[in-house]
């Protein structure tokens, strides 16, 4: 069974059993549910990894900046 996320293959799942018909409708629904959970877990892990890498890049940039960096929100009045 292919594992697909956003139209891209992220892996494959092989299911086998000796005492159950894994091609039955009930087993098919179970395979789909398990596959969806795996795909969501992989997607979440990738998102967390990208966020962590991005945070590290910007943390390094700000900690090593030689110039003053100021952040002002748009709703603050200019003086």
C-alpha positions as CSV (number, residue, x, y, z in Angstrom):
1,X,0.0,0.0,0.0
2,X,1.6,3.3,-1.0
3,X,1.7,6.1,1.6
4,X,1.0,9.4,-0.1
5,X,1.1,13.0,1.3
6,X,0.2,16.0,-0.8
7,X,0.4,13.9,-4.0
8,X,4.0,12.7,-3.2
9,X,4.9,9.2,-2.2
10,X,6.4,9.1,1.3
11,X,6.7,5.4,1.7
12,X,5.0,2.1,1.5
13,X,3.3,-0.2,3.9
14,X,3.1,-4.0,3.5
15,X,0.5,-5.9,5.5
16,X,0.3,-9.6,5.7
17,X,-1.6,-12.1,7.9
18,X,-1.9,-15.9,8.2
19,X,-5.3,-16.1,9.8
20,X,-7.2,-13.1,8.2
21,X,-8.2,-12.1,4.7
22,X,-6.3,-8.8,4.5
23,X,-8.2,-8.0,1.2
24,X,-11.6,-7.9,2.9
25,X,-13.5,-4.6,3.2
26,X,-13.0,-4.3,6.9
27,X,-9.3,-4.9,6.6
28,X,-9.1,-2.5,3.7
29,X,-10.6,0.3,5.9
30,X,-8.2,-0.6,8.7
31,X,-5.2,-0.4,6.3
32,X,-6.4,3.0,5.0
33,X,-6.8,4.3,8.6
34,X,-3.3,3.1,9.6
35,X,-1.8,4.4,6.4
36,X,-3.4,7.8,7.0
37,X,-2.0,7.9,10.6
38,X,1.5,7.1,9.4
39,X,1.4,9.7,6.6
40,X,0.2,12.4,9.1
41,X,3.0,11.4,11.5
42,X,5.6,11.6,8.8
43,X,4.2,15.0,7.6
44,X,4.2,16.3,11.2
45,X,7.8,15.1,11.8
46,X,8.9,16.8,8.6
47,X,7.2,20.1,9.6
48,X,8.8,20.1,13.0
49,X,12.2,19.4,11.5
50,X,11.8,22.3,9.0
51,X,10.6,24.6,11.8
52,X,13.5,23.7,14.1
53,X,16.0,24.3,11.3
54,X,14.4,27.6,10.4
55,X,14.4,28.7,14.1
56,X,18.1,27.8,14.4
57,X,19.0,29.8,11.2
58,X,17.3,32.9,12.5
59,X,18.6,32.5,16.0
60,X,22.1,32.2,14.7
61,X,21.5,35.3,12.4
62,X,20.2,37.4,15.3
63,X,22.8,36.3,17.8
64,X,25.7,37.1,15.4
65,X,24.3,40.3,14.0
66,X,26.7,43.3,14.1
67,X,23.9,45.8,13.6
68,X,21.0,46.9,15.8
69,X,17.8,45.0,15.1
70,X,14.6,46.5,16.3
71,X,11.1,45.1,15.8
72,X,8.1,47.5,15.9
73,X,4.5,46.4,15.4
74,X,2.3,48.1,12.8
75,X,-0.1,49.3,15.5
76,X,2.4,51.4,17.4
77,X,2.3,55.1,16.9
78,X,5.3,56.6,15.2
79,X,6.9,59.5,17.1
